[in-house]
Amino acid sequence: MRYREVQDQLRVIGILMSKRGNQIRVNHFGGEENTAYYTHTLDDALAAGIKMARPDRLPRSWCSHRR
């Protein structure tokens, strides 16, 4: 999966993903620094973003994968 694909998927569920160098930052739209999650892999960023999302923003088909 590519960066833009992960970013688009997370945006749909209200999560912002940005990148500086090799570091990927995941957070709620308008979220403060204390709620941000940092990683170096897209898989980890996607998983963290899905966990961060509010259940009402997730597509039904994704809810069975959420932990």
N, C-alpha and C positions, 0 to 999 in steps of 0.2 A: 504494500500500500504506500502511496506517496503522501508527502506532507500536505499538499492541498486537499487531497481526498479526506484525510483525517480531520483537517481543519474544517472542511465543509460539513462533515458528519457531526462534529461537536457543536458547531454554530447552530445547527437545527435544534439542538436540545439545550441551548442557552449557555454554552461553555465557550470561552475564548481561548484560543491557542496561539502563542507567538513564539518566535525563535530568535535567539541572539547567539551567533556562533554555533556551537554544538549543543547548546542548552535550550530545551523546550519548556515553556511555561504554560501551565494549564490553570484556568481560574474561571469563576462565574463572571458574566458581563458585569462590570462595575465592582468586581470583588476587590477586597483590600489585600495587601501583601501577606497578611497572616493566613489567608485562605488559599494562597497560590501553591501549586505543586510543581516541582522542577524535576525533569528527567532528561535522558539523552536518547531515548528510543521512542519511535512512533507507536509501537505496540503498547508500551507502558503509558504513554500520553493518552491514547484512546481509552484504555481500561480505566485510568484515573478519572478522565472526563466523564465517562459513563457513570461511575460511582458517585461523582460529584453532583450530577444532574438531579433535579427534582423529579420524582416519579411521574408527575403529571405532564412533564415535557418529553418523556421518553415514548417512542413508538411502542405500541403493544407488543410487537414481535421481539423487542429488545428486553422486555421486562423479565422474561424467563432466564436470561443470562446474567442479570444483575445480582450481585451478592453484597 
